[in-house]
Amino acid sequence: MRYLLALDQGTTSSRAIAFDERGRVAAVAQREFTQHFPQPGWVEHDAAEIWATQWAVARECMQKLAAAQAGQAQSAIEIVAIGITNQRETTVLWDRATGEPVARAIVWQDRRTTARCEALRHQGKAGLIQRKTGLVLDAYFSATKLEWLLDQTPGARARAEAGELAFGTVDSWLIWNLTGGPCGGVHATDPSNASRTLLMNLHTLDWDDELLRLFHIPRAVLPRIVPSSGVLGETAPGVLGEAPIPIAGVAGDQQAATFGQACFAPGMAKNTYGTGCFMLMNTGSVPVASRNRLLTTVGWQGPTAEWGARTAYCLEGSVFMAGATVQWLRDGLQMIRSAPEVEALAASVENSGDVFLVPAFAGLGAPDWDGRARGTLVGLTRGTTRAHIARAALEAIALQSADLFGAMSRDSGIALTELRVDGGASRNDLLMQLQADLAGVPVVRPRVTETTALGAAYLAGLATGVWAGGADIAEQWAMDRRFEPRLPEPARRQRIARWREAVDRARGWARDDVA
């Protein structure tokens, strides 16, 4: 039995999962890392800690796999290839000669460049950017983060123009370190990640000179764009053992999850419940422009015209706070001791008592795109308990996703008949039932919910001959449970309308002149 090693670098933890040829989990290792919040609205990571934790869990996963194989030596375990999937948009800038980050990485949740985006919008640049990239002009994406690092880090801009510094989203940072770092490391990314930077032209699949000038980004700092499925390099000796392992799959976490859910046909959609919530629908070989403030993005690119086209595009809606909302209940309010407790607490009341939580702690994503929205809790009475707030938190995750689902149906002109789900919070049965009720369609959970890592493994396995094509992968997908909607349509519409009232109260709250 051969194995694929998926490196799943997320917003709060680094994981490594080994999959066998049937797409089954054979070994797992995971470590959390530090979240830095230096100012309100700022979110940073230590890129060196990201690499250290990802390297450690990769080694640990391989050791667990060896132990499970009747004590065979680690060198006897056949890891056919590595697939990488990662938190997207998070911006890393490092020194090519030393391999040291020049500053902390700016995380996708970070809002420090909201004013810069507003200035560009006032200059009339939003339409140009959306036509070229498929994205809205927002601080969520990498370009203004990179521009900020180049401007605010002493000497960085001159060094970047001289080719001394390298920029990458987290996939590029991992690839570079895996392949040797300063000693010949590969500086590359794939189109799914590049399409999240505001710097790649969605139609040429290359860095766009006009956008580079607009954001003052020197081309010398950028990685090479390579297919999502295809061997791009090998691990350097000593990094993960002495034998080199091909790195053959790369995709941003949400695109990888879509691939892992076998959403290969246009019109198939999935929603991932992680730190944020991300809904993607395959639109085929042609990018579809959104009329409802969704994102048009690259799903994946293969070396050949497999899965209907060499490049698959998606419509995407992004919710910034999903699982992170439950973490806030646990760590910020200390209402629960562990995240799984939220289901029982929320289920202890029949409804939220007309309490709504709008978790706009990092602004609002699609379809509102309001960087100045802030978290709001409305409808409180003396009868409100922590159970009502817990239920409102779960409903907020489902309601935000229902907003995306409706916008996606309108954009695509397709009446979506089901929603495939994955991610850690998809194991919460109450949340999945709420999602079915509020989206108005069945919610389908697969047996393997680690579809983000699985998608990376599939991309790597396709490039190295473990699977012949998409049909092999689709055959492995299996349902765990189907949640049918129970809420009558008039009640569903009323609930969503009431939610939109709450969202309106959260919008535009943050001001630059208020600490």
Stockholm file with secondary structure:
# STOCKHOLM 1.0

chainA/1-515         MRYLLALDQGTTSSRAIAFDERGRVAAVAQREFTQHFPQPGWVEHDAAEIWATQWAVARECMQKLAAAQAGQAQSAIEIVAIGITNQRETTVLWDRATGEPVARAIVWQDRRTTARCEALRHQGKAGLIQRKTGLVLDAYFSATKLEWLLDQTPGARARAEAGELAFGTVDSWLIWNLTGGPCGGVHATDPSNASRTLLMNLHTLDWDDELLRLFHIPRAVLPRIVPSSGVLGETAPGVLGEAPIPIAGVAGDQQAATFGQACFAPGMAKNTYGTGCFMLMNTGSVPVASRNRLLTTVGWQGPTAEWGARTAYCLEGSVFMAGATVQWLRDGLQMIRSAPEVEALAASVENSGDVFLVPAFAGLGAPDWDGRARGTLVGLTRGTTRAHIARAALEAIALQSADLFGAMSRDSGIALTELRVDGGASRNDLLMQLQADLAGVPVVRPRVTETTALGAAYLAGLATGVWAGGADIAEQWAMDRRFEPRLPEPARRQRIARWREAVDRARGWARDDVA
#=GR chainA/1-515 SS CCEEEEEEECSSEEEEEEEETTSCEEEEEEEECCCBCSSTTCCEECHHHHHHHHHHHHHHHHHHHHHHTTTCCGGGSCEEEEEEEECSSCBEEEETTTCCBSSCEECTTCCTTHHHHHHHHHTTCHHHHHHHHSCCCCTTSHHHHHHHHHHHSTTHHHHHHTTCEEEECHHHHHHHHHTTTTTTCCCEECHHHHTTTTCEETTTTEECHHHHHHHTCCGGGCCEECCSEEEEEECCTTTSSSSCCEEEEEEEHHHHHHHHTTCCSTTCEEEEESSSEEEEEEEETSCCCCSSSCEEEEEEECSSSCTTSSEEEEEEEEESCSHHHHHIIIIISCCCSSTTHHHHHHHTSSSCTTCEEECCTTCBCTTTCBTTCCCEEECCCTTCCHHHHHHHHHHHHHHHHHHHHHHHHHHHTCCCCCEEEESGGGGCHHHHHHHHHHHTSCEEEESCCCHHHHHHHHHHHHHTTSSCSHHHHHHHCCEEEEECCCSCHHHHHHHHHHHHHHHHHHTTCCCTTCC
#=GC SS_cons         CCEEEEEEECSSEEEEEEEETTSCEEEEEEEECCCBCSSTTCCEECHHHHHHHHHHHHHHHHHHHHHHTTTCCGGGSCEEEEEEEECSSCBEEEETTTCCBSSCEECTTCCTTHHHHHHHHHTTCHHHHHHHHSCCCCTTSHHHHHHHHHHHSTTHHHHHHTTCEEEECHHHHHHHHHTTTTTTCCCEECHHHHTTTTCEETTTTEECHHHHHHHTCCGGGCCEECCSEEEEEECCTTTSSSSCCEEEEEEEHHHHHHHHTTCCSTTCEEEEESSSEEEEEEEETSCCCCSSSCEEEEEEECSSSCTTSSEEEEEEEEESCSHHHHHIIIIISCCCSSTTHHHHHHHTSSSCTTCEEECCTTCBCTTTCBTTCCCEEECCCTTCCHHHHHHHHHHHHHHHHHHHHHHHHHHHTCCCCCEEEESGGGGCHHHHHHHHHHHTSCEEEESCCCHHHHHHHHHHHHHTTSSCSHHHHHHHCCEEEEECCCSCHHHHHHHHHHHHHHHHHHTTCCCTTCC
//
